[in-house]
Amino acid sequence: SAAKLIDGVAIAKQIRDEVKAEVSEITASGKRPPQLTVVLVGSDPASVIYIKNKIKACEYTGITSDTIRLPNSITEKELLTELDLLNNDPNVDGLLVQLPVPDHICERTICDSVAPEKDVDGFNIMNVGSFCVDAESFIPATPAAVMQMIKRTGIETFGKNAVVCGRSKNVGLPIAIFLHGDGDRGNLAGDATTTICHRYTPPEQLQVFTKTADIIVAAAGVPNLITADIVKEGVVVIDVGINRVDHPDNNGKSMLVGDVDFEGVSQKASYISPVPGGVGPCTVAMLMKNTLLAYKKEIHFAAH
Ligand code: ADP
């Protein structure tokens, strides 16, 4: 049986259109639109492309945006001063620092220096701690995208077996938090029995888990990690991987692939998300949703 495609481009458009409709209502009532400010340190080519996609989504939805480009040589202290200005700027609703930052700057310090109520990436430790205890928070865009793709496709997670491959703090870990979480407490939580696999999960153990999984979320950054022989018939597969590999034509070109052998796994899965055109576009759309939430000041943090 051939799997149904989870069309990330279509779901992303649906989400962007919801944001766009709300932004038009805001501007029609005479108020200024939401504003997203992105800080880029240096000129990492992948970061430049990611930011371009974010700005395009802002333009589509009517959110205003600004990219602040800072030199690679900037000190951590100077960057913190810049963030302080933006945190205190009432015209900035959403604020994010595009990762990675250069090695001489501490990523954790930077993430924690974006004001929690402007932290549309959900990387501030206040946000991370809040969603871990089912309190109000911004939900990082990639986990939010994965959960939206599951929910909007009508995939049941309640009581199912889910496997997440990858435990990164910004992607794998929060995905597992939402998949296993208590649906009575968090509206995105999936109530699935969730297993987290990572780089030290031996391949023979990985397949013990993936073979009993109803839902597999692959976020390991390993091409062909998930192949048809290690999944069961009818599995739902969400591919979060973004890997640049040589083009099979051997023409010197490269191409993007996920962590899943799409051709093979499609023959067994009930639903599968492609790369490109899956999680990526939905992630950008969820960032727009978070920026709108920041504008509406809908996320409240306990006094700290
Ligand atoms: P991202 O932030 O996109 O999740 P990272 O490169 O930061 O990507 O993290 C990759 C994650 O994938 C790590 O948590 C790592 O332990 C995990 N990982 C790497 N190799 C494997 C593997 N063979 N099986 C399962 N998980 C893996």
Boltz pocket constraint, residues with backbone or C-beta under 6 A from the ligand:
constraints:
  - pocket:
      binder: B
      contacts: [[A, 165], [A, 166], [A, 167], [A, 168], [A, 169], [A, 170], [A, 171], [A, 172], [A, 197], [A, 198], [A, 199], [A, 200], [A, 201], [A, 206], [A, 219], [A, 220], [A, 221], [A, 222], [A, 225], [A, 240]]
      max_distance: 6.0
